[in-house]
Amino acid sequence: MLEAVLAGAGTDEITGVDVVVRPALAATAVDVLAADGFVLGTSANIGYMSGALKHFFDLVYYPTLSAKAGAPYGLYVHGNSDTVGAARAVESIVKGLGWRRVHDDVTVIDKPDKGDLEACWDLGATVAATLVS
């Protein structure tokens, strides 16, 4: 799914956007402050976002609280049985940060199919396109 998001964000039709990938456990407030938009990806674990993404939010929330209001974001969630709780938790946190959703969440149960990967591509392209318009 990440590869499809990156392919969409890096499509030749969108120029002037530098795509930087940071694993959730390695990303910092400095990374958030340097970014103009965000694509978040997580697994759904026991009805919640991954511990790694939660750690990221715990680390960056207060240091970046008002710094990126209005920043575009998108989310993809992959789970084995349920993604609703994970998506809802992320939405609640990014709402507090003031980020602006620019694409419907891509939620996938079980193995991603061609349509899911196309939705991920579109997610990446949409977030990137909002940065140049």
Secondary structure, DSSP 8 states (H G I E B T S, - for coil): -HHHHHHHHT-TTS-S-------TTT--HHHHHH-S-EEEEEEEETTEE-HHHHHHHHHHTTTTTTTTTT-EEEEEEEESS--HHHHHHHHHHHHHHT-EE-S--EEEESS--HHHHHHHHHHHHHHHHHTT-
